[in-house]
Amino acid sequence: MSMSYGDQALAQLRSLIAVVDGELARSPPSPELRVAWGRMVEILALGPAPELRECPTCKEVGMRAATRCGRCWSALRPVAGP
């Protein structure tokens, strides 16, 4: 089964994973819970949050690598470096 999530849902999942990781670190879980949690995070395979930038024309936030704004369609200059 394949699932896809919107950007907002992915951001919420990353945030929730960080919270649960923090709680698990404060109160060590059973080995079984640690393995199950690690497997679930691995299956979700969210990766790092995408890099974003603001459109200089309309101020909409979009993907850093975009060549056009998703809102106003203005051409965007490439961003140098990481």
MDAnalysis code that builds the backbone (N, CA, C; Angstrom):
import MDAnalysis as mda
import numpy as np

u = mda.Universe.empty(246, n_residues=82, atom_resindex=np.repeat(np.arange(82), 3), trajectory=True)
u.add_TopologyAttr("name", ["N", "CA", "C"] * 82)
u.add_TopologyAttr("resid", np.arange(1, 83))
u.add_TopologyAttr("resname", ["MET", "SER", "MET", "SER", "TYR", "GLY", "ASP", "GLN", "ALA", "LEU", "ALA", "GLN", "LEU", "ARG", "SER", "LEU", "ILE", "ALA", "VAL", "VAL", "ASP", "GLY", "GLU", "LEU", "ALA", "ARG", "SER", "PRO", "PRO", "SER", "PRO", "GLU", "LEU", "ARG", "VAL", "ALA", "TRP", "GLY", "ARG", "MET", "VAL", "GLU", "ILE", "LEU", "ALA", "LEU", "GLY", "PRO", "ALA", "PRO", "GLU", "LEU", "ARG", "GLU", "CYS", "PRO", "THR", "CYS", "LYS", "GLU", "VAL", "GLY", "MET", "ARG", "ALA", "ALA", "THR", "ARG", "CYS", "GLY", "ARG", "CYS", "TRP", "SER", "ALA", "LEU", "ARG", "PRO", "VAL", "ALA", "GLY", "PRO"])
u.atoms.positions = np.array([
    [0.842, -1.172, 0.000],
    [0.000, 0.000, 0.000],
    [0.894, 1.244, 0.000],
    [0.611, 2.155, -0.884],
    [1.389, 3.384, -0.979],
    [0.521, 4.552, -0.537],
    [1.114, 5.425, 0.272],
    [0.372, 6.586, 0.757],
    [1.184, 7.825, 0.438],
    [0.490, 8.909, 0.157],
    [1.195, 10.173, -0.010],
    [0.520, 11.203, 0.878],
    [1.312, 12.127, 1.357],
    [0.831, 13.141, 2.274],
    [1.137, 14.515, 1.697],
    [0.334, 15.490, 2.031],
    [0.616, 16.858, 1.639],
    [1.750, 17.433, 2.466],
    [2.259, 18.585, 2.027],
    [3.382, 19.213, 2.723],
    [3.071, 19.497, 4.188],
    [1.850, 19.942, 4.473],
    [1.488, 20.259, 5.857],
    [1.467, 18.995, 6.712],
    [0.940, 17.916, 6.169],
    [0.907, 16.656, 6.915],
    [2.321, 16.140, 7.171],
    [3.208, 16.277, 6.187],
    [4.592, 15.843, 6.373],
    [5.280, 16.665, 7.454],
    [5.042, 17.953, 7.468],
    [5.625, 18.810, 8.505],
    [5.109, 18.399, 9.879],
    [3.817, 18.090, 9.978],
    [3.242, 17.655, 11.256],
    [3.822, 16.312, 11.689],
    [3.993, 15.395, 10.740],
    [4.593, 14.100, 11.077],
    [6.014, 14.262, 11.589],
    [6.815, 15.103, 10.913],
    [8.188, 15.339, 11.379],
    [8.190, 15.905, 12.794],
    [7.279, 16.824, 13.053],
    [7.187, 17.435, 14.379],
    [6.783, 16.404, 15.433],
    [5.814, 15.578, 15.121],
    [5.364, 14.551, 16.064],
    [6.455, 13.520, 16.329],
    [7.194, 13.148, 15.294],
    [8.294, 12.199, 15.476],
    [9.338, 12.788, 16.417],
    [9.642, 14.062, 16.259],
    [10.610, 14.716, 17.144],
    [10.121, 14.708, 18.588],
    [8.839, 14.957, 18.803],
    [8.276, 14.958, 20.163],
    [8.379, 13.567, 20.776],
    [7.958, 12.545, 20.035],
    [7.990, 11.183, 20.568],
    [9.439, 10.743, 20.819],
    [10.349, 11.085, 19.892],
    [11.763, 10.760, 20.122],
    [12.261, 11.384, 21.426],
    [11.888, 12.634, 21.664],
    [12.287, 13.312, 22.894],
    [11.741, 12.629, 24.132],
    [10.485, 12.233, 24.076],
    [9.869, 11.550, 25.216],
    [10.501, 10.180, 25.446],
    [10.811, 9.472, 24.367],
    [11.453, 8.165, 24.519],
    [12.850, 8.302, 25.116],
    [13.531, 9.390, 24.804],
    [14.865, 9.616, 25.366],
    [14.794, 9.944, 26.853],
    [13.728, 10.634, 27.279],
    [13.589, 11.005, 28.698],
    [13.207, 9.822, 29.558],
    [12.417, 8.925, 29.034],
    [11.947, 7.774, 29.782],
    [12.209, 6.529, 28.942],
    [13.353, 5.897, 29.129],
    [13.727, 4.782, 28.259],
    [12.608, 3.751, 28.105],
    [12.266, 3.443, 26.861],
    [11.207, 2.469, 26.595],
    [11.736, 1.041, 26.632],
    [10.830, 0.105, 26.522],
    [11.239, -1.293, 26.407],
    [11.958, -1.476, 25.070],
    [12.808, -2.469, 24.978],
    [13.493, -2.725, 23.707],
    [12.509, -2.964, 22.556],
    [11.396, -3.616, 22.864],
    [10.397, -3.891, 21.827],
    [9.782, -2.597, 21.285],
    [9.479, -1.657, 22.180],
    [8.919, -0.383, 21.751],
    [9.941, 0.394, 20.933],
    [11.197, 0.405, 21.366],
    [12.249, 1.118, 20.632],
    [12.382, 0.559, 19.218],
    [12.368, -0.774, 19.068],
    [12.479, -1.404, 17.746],
    [11.260, -1.066, 16.898],
    [10.070, -1.163, 17.462],
    [8.845, -0.873, 16.710],
    [8.824, 0.589, 16.265],
    [9.209, 1.502, 17.159],
    [9.244, 2.933, 16.818],
    [10.251, 3.199, 15.696],
    [11.435, 2.623, 15.808],
    [12.448, 2.801, 14.774],
    [11.992, 2.261, 13.430],
    [11.314, 1.133, 13.454],
    [10.804, 0.534, 12.207],
    [9.724, 1.418, 11.589],
    [8.837, 1.963, 12.410],
    [7.778, 2.827, 11.899],
    [8.366, 4.080, 11.252],
    [9.333, 4.705, 11.902],
    [9.980, 5.903, 11.341],
    [10.680, 5.554, 10.037],
    [11.312, 4.387, 10.004],
    [11.987, 3.932, 8.788],
    [10.991, 3.741, 7.642],
    [9.848, 3.152, 7.919],
    [8.828, 2.923, 6.893],
    [8.263, 4.245, 6.385],
    [8.056, 5.195, 7.286],
    [7.552, 6.501, 6.862],
    [8.550, 7.200, 5.938],
    [9.844, 7.006, 6.175],
    [10.914, 7.543, 5.325],
    [10.665, 8.995, 4.938],
    [10.434, 9.842, 5.927],
    [10.116, 11.240, 5.657],
    [11.308, 12.034, 5.159],
    [12.490, 11.675, 5.595],
    [13.666, 12.438, 5.203],
    [13.628, 13.824, 5.818],
    [14.597, 14.649, 5.470],
    [14.634, 16.002, 6.032],
    [13.538, 16.879, 5.430],
    [13.172, 17.894, 6.149],
    [12.184, 18.855, 5.627],
    [12.774, 19.552, 4.399],
    [11.945, 19.845, 3.402],
    [12.461, 20.518, 2.211],
    [12.920, 21.939, 2.533],
    [13.921, 22.394, 1.799],
    [14.386, 23.764, 1.967],
    [13.427, 24.691, 1.233],
    [13.073, 25.789, 1.890],
    [12.107, 26.730, 1.333],
    [12.733, 28.107, 1.153],
    [12.071, 28.922, 0.350],
    [12.464, 30.320, 0.199],
    [11.242, 31.132, -0.157],
    [11.375, 32.438, -0.021],
    [10.277, 33.357, -0.283],
    [10.406, 33.936, -1.689],
    [9.297, 34.030, -2.404],
    [9.290, 34.659, -3.720],
    [9.515, 36.163, -3.526],
    [10.463, 36.750, -4.249],
    [10.716, 38.184, -4.087],
    [9.576, 39.055, -4.615],
    [8.713, 38.501, -5.447],
    [7.619, 39.274, -6.034],
    [6.377, 39.277, -5.149],
    [5.887, 38.065, -4.797],
    [4.614, 37.988, -4.061],
    [4.766, 37.555, -2.607],
    [5.977, 37.177, -2.215],
    [6.299, 36.759, -0.842],
    [5.747, 35.382, -0.464],
    [5.234, 34.626, -1.412],
    [4.781, 33.257, -1.161],
    [5.997, 32.390, -0.848],
    [5.847, 31.461, 0.069],
    [6.939, 30.547, 0.412],
    [6.813, 29.312, -0.471],
    [7.932, 28.914, -1.073],
    [7.942, 27.747, -1.950],
    [9.257, 27.006, -1.853],
    [9.399, 26.000, -2.668],
    [10.593, 25.172, -2.671],
    [11.824, 25.990, -3.067],
    [12.918, 25.761, -2.376],
    [14.160, 26.500, -2.618],
    [14.665, 26.281, -4.038],
    [14.498, 25.089, -4.596],
    [15.024, 24.756, -5.918],
    [14.101, 25.173, -7.061],
    [12.946, 25.736, -6.752],
    [11.985, 26.102, -7.804],
    [12.554, 27.156, -8.741],
    [12.146, 27.073, -9.993],
    [12.563, 28.067, -10.979],
    [11.454, 29.078, -11.263],
    [10.242, 28.751, -10.805],
    [9.097, 29.671, -10.917],
    [8.286, 29.599, -9.626],
    [7.697, 30.720, -9.270],
    [6.842, 30.770, -8.081],
    [5.554, 30.006, -8.371],
    [5.118, 29.213, -7.430],
    [3.890, 28.447, -7.581],
    [2.638, 29.298, -7.483],
    [2.761, 30.511, -6.997],
    [1.600, 31.394, -6.841],
    [1.493, 32.416, -7.980],
    [2.573, 33.166, -8.214],
    [2.499, 34.247, -9.201],
    [3.227, 33.920, -10.504],
    [3.899, 32.802, -10.558],
    [4.624, 32.322, -11.729],
    [5.806, 33.205, -12.121],
    [6.281, 34.036, -11.235],
    [7.470, 34.828, -11.519],
    [8.676, 33.896, -11.647],
    [9.581, 34.220, -12.566],
    [10.817, 33.449, -12.685],
    [11.664, 33.724, -11.444],
    [12.250, 32.662, -10.905],
    [13.083, 32.762, -9.707],
    [14.525, 32.465, -10.073],
    [15.430, 33.271, -9.561],
    [16.859, 33.055, -9.789],
    [17.310, 31.850, -8.968],
    [18.221, 31.064, -9.519],
    [18.760, 29.932, -8.747],
    [19.437, 30.429, -7.471],
    [19.307, 29.653, -6.421],
    [19.942, 29.984, -5.156],
    [21.305, 29.303, -5.126],
    [22.342, 30.059, -4.866],
    [23.692, 29.496, -4.857],
    [23.979, 28.762, -3.561],
    [24.730, 27.682, -3.676],
    [25.214, 26.957, -2.502],
    [24.147, 26.264, -1.705],
    [24.595, 25.506, -0.693],
    [23.663, 24.752, 0.155],
    [22.918, 25.585, 1.146],
])
